[in-house]
């Protein structure tokens, strides 16, 4: 039996383990530099800006396993003037696949959108991942193929920052 | 002379005006349903989850015009275990273009990334917008062409939510 719940501070170890398994699955293990302290600091902040939903599979009251997770945050639609949800990572451990757990995690986020009056649920998929693309199309998702995500990081980010010549606006309230 | 500053509550009218001008420029005016109350509620929440930087052009102390804006929020990298910045919208009014205002807004966000220890600065560009693509490449941005953004909204979102059979995790702290 599947149970979904909001992750708590005590779950940071298992979340880090799941992130590592996800990275190994994607053959990107070397890119994981997250540690427990960083995760705890983000997920358990007084006003957190990122959230994690854990999927647990209960064979019995005494026999519960962590099956997967969804990690998400609030984004914003300028045109709608409303927040939405961005699903940063969705992962189901291989041995728990085929039980509708990924779908249940997505449904749970869709339900949160409806409850909180959010405009939309968004995420990104690798273009070679045909099974995932088909699965998401079947859920009614639109592929926004015209939009190309861009990123500045590392040395390029430092260089761009160093060129700033105008006073930086004050720090947001946290 | 350019001045960048964090938007305040009194700026919601001009932000809505800029959003409308952006939508008109993109021939998407009909999609704007945001209103002042919605913007104010999001931007001026006790712990806001979205932020706006205004660009003002000062000809003199008495002669200041709003030239553009950047609207952004914090995203999160699971592998890094750190937040980043997602730039949802960047707009410079046509009559203020060519003065480096868009670049200054991006630099200001890059500077914030460095100051706050954020992992990266991200945004999305329409694939037919060649001048923008070239401009961003020149800033050191990577085009993440393998990633396809996906969205569920409207009736499809309601349907996905209605299929949820598991108790929804509790509401995040606000």
Interface residues (C-beta under 8 A of the other chain):
Chain A: X2 X3 X4 X5 X6 X19 X22 X23 X28 X31 X32 X33 X34 X35 X38 X39 X42 X46 X47 X48 X49 X50 X51 X53 X71 X73 X74 X75 X76 X77 X78 X79 X80 X81 X82 X83 X86 X88 X89 X103 X104 X106 X107 X108 X110 X111 X112 X113 X114 X115 X116 X119 X120 X121 X122 X123 X124 X125 X126 X127 X128 X133 X136 X139 X140 X141 X142 X143 X144 X145 X146 X147 X148 X149 X150 X151 X152 X153 X155 X156 X157 X158 X159 X160 X161 X163 X164 X165 X166 X167 X168 X169 X170 X171 X172 X173 X174
Chain B: X2 X3 X4 X5 X6 X19 X22 X23 X28 X31 X32 X33 X34 X35 X38 X39 X42 X46 X47 X48 X49 X50 X51 X53 X71 X73 X74 X75 X76 X77 X78 X79 X80 X81 X82 X83 X86 X88 X89 X103 X104 X106 X107 X108 X110 X111 X112 X113 X114 X115 X116 X119 X120 X121 X122 X123 X124 X125 X126 X127 X128 X133 X136 X139 X140 X141 X142 X143 X144 X145 X146 X147 X148 X149 X150 X151 X152 X153 X155 X156 X157 X158 X159 X160 X161 X163 X164 X165 X166 X167 X168 X169 X170 X171 X172 X173 X174
